[in-house]
Amino acid sequence: MMSSLHCIAVFLALAFVSKSLFLSDQPHIILIFVDDMGWNDVHWHNPDIAMPNLMDLAADGVIFNQSYTHPTCTPSRAAMMTGLYPFKTGNQHQMVFNLHPSGVPLNFKLLPEKLKEVGYATHMVGKWHLGFCKDEYLPTNRGFDSHYGLWTLGVGDYDKLNGVLSPSAGYDFRDNMGVVPKSDGYLALMLGDRAEHIVNTHYPGTPLFLTFTLDIPAKHLEIPEEYEEAYADIEDDRTRQFYGKLTMMDDIIGGVVDALKSRGMYDDSLIIFIGDNGALSSQSGSNYPFRGIAGTLFEGATRVPSIVSGKGIKKTGYESNELYSIVDIHRTILDVAGAKAEPELDGLSMWPTWSEDKPSPRNEILYNIDDDPVSPGAAIRIGDYKLITGHPDLLYPYRDISLTDNYYNYGDAPASGLPSTDQQSHAPAPQNVEYLFNVVVDPEERNDISADHPDIVQDLRDRLDEHRKLLIPPVNQTTELAGAAGNFNDVWSPGWC
């Protein structure tokens, strides 16, 4: 009897030691997710933009040239948080607008919930945009220990107001459930201060998961004067302001990196930097030389700059052309953290590719499948070939495809990028396109070769149909005026769905 108890005691002791060693090897994970950043909005594609901090991260890591997202904010964020394609969670159609009584369905366990199971402290700073109509949808009820930022799709940099597709604008700036007092502070700088505070007050012995979803470069041109002055030699107002905004973004990220270094956490941190989709181009920002703006199925909306840097990256300081999708971030983080990944996830573990430059396990990119009867659109890439079917702009009928499928660079007249009810009456009938591109030899999608390769078109259509078997209807996106900010003292709030 004593012998059996002794064996059990030894087993438990070894299990405790093993678990302790396992936890000590878990990296801090800093996921930096920026809003509407175009291919041409980074120093390594556009040397005129100063980004010394991101270039330092690149020197300690890898720049990825074939990293993909989904066309708009909510689908990309949902894919990253669930590890599933948006059409499997009902988040494939456009995005969650303020008066939609929905979000990522509550039956899905999100990334921070899984990381908490293996000992991580989880914090979110910045934009949520995955539903807020009731408390259960909010980030602090979906795995984050804290959230400081906005719940909607975006706000003014100074006034923190949002009124897109709403009867009136409302204030949106939260500290957990509380409303941050109004001030003339610049939102991105305030978010940066909070991210630094989280690092500076974190106990380094506990693994940290910090999701820093910066609201810039995004949709507005408001910018502190000193950043605009840094590009005083640029005559075009929009370009000068946007370049300044991008350098400010780099400075904010640099502040978080400096905090990690001052706390002795940097060498134990894995840092992932990626955008949620391409540039909107309604103000500025550029996906050039790629085609299309955010919300379309073209490369300009979906191929975004990315850096993976820090702990465990064995080969550093180079550019990789290996494929990865935003849906892969979920499983890869779980893999690195030692957390369980469900077998039905669509994401693949990219850790050997990220850390050792091994060939990517991914040969397929699924841009989206949206069978909305008004504007059905889908796109898939397998190997070198990409098929687009249906309507290339997923925000139809709010937008005219003739304004959003072109090639936009700095200095060009802005595209019509933000949804507007005024445009609805002017939008043309949906186009049922069938485009085939070889995106290796023609990444700018200038030459439709569908007529020359009907066999490839059919193969890709068949593959889309295989995926379509698992499609579920979109979440409820009816407009519910009960959620208007005016019903909650002009603050976007839960409690109406």
Beta strands, then each sheet from edge to edge (+ up, - down):
strand 1: 28-34
strand 2: 61-68
strand 3: 121-127
strand 4: 146-150
strand 5: 161-162
strand 6: 170-171
strand 7: 174-175
strand 8: 178-179
strand 9: 208-213
strand 10: 269-275
strand 11: 303-310
strand 12: 318-325
strand 13: 364-370
strand 14: 377-382
strand 15: 385-390
strand 16: 433-438
sheet 1: 8+ 7- 4+ 3+ 9+ 1+ 10+ 11- 2+ 12+
sheet 2: 5+ 6-
sheet 3: 13+ 14- 15+ 16-
end
